[in-house]
């Protein structure tokens, strides 16, 4: 019979931490003690608990990343545009965009349809001019959209306004846009439209006698 010392030496013939090595050592020990290889317990491959935990953590991380990515993609979609008009962020840009800046009173308005587009055409009496070719005392026509987000809904018959204009043709002018193209005058005070935060320069307001 093998000595105890020899049994201890051969109990772990491949000294490492792997599960397969321990199983082989147990089988070899059984053989040395008189058992037969054919009756030894079958070798089972076991997945370490640490590996299982790591795998689950990785799966959760991938799923979480996918959810976060979906939210980011959804939230990054731009809002729909409601108008294709230009918007001027500063006083200088706004005033430079205008070919004429006048103080005028709206005498009458009429509706005109051209090429399937309905517009309002206002006849206005110019009283003062800060920029451009119109002259004080003259009348000009100003056209703008009658419906949709681009209509100048604040312009009324008989109202007084500072108008920032661009020439359409020899007889008709357009507002630079329907948000910043007019300021309502009450007394000598200017009131911009609700969506316009850009003020006119002191040089322009002084020329027109408003503030």
C-alpha angles and dihedrals in degrees: 000000000000116000121255090244091056091047091053091049093050097040090092106024092168105044109207140103100257119121092228091057092053091050091052090048091053091050092049091049090053091052092050091051091054103270122130125245091231092061097046117116112268116259112254123199110223126193111228114245090236091060092050091052092048092051093050091048091051092049092051091048092052093048091046092050090051092052093047090047091052091051092049092049092049094047094045093064108115120241116255117265118243098188139028095201119122117253122206117217099195140039092245093052092047096049094043090053090060121084089194134021115191144165107231145161121227109235101179141341133213136184119242129183116207124175090344093309119116117214138173115234115200124196107214133188111224115220103169135013129208096172140005142026104304113105130217110266094027128115123228136177122240120193127199139157117287097204145023128038092315098061120117094227094169096066112099135179109269094017124132119228145168103235126201106202145186121199115251096179139327094299108022134065132197128212112250083241134330094251100051102016096091141033120196115235121214113176098323096322124109123220118190123209117274093260097045116094096166118104126209119248124263090244092058097043091047091052091051096043095240136110 
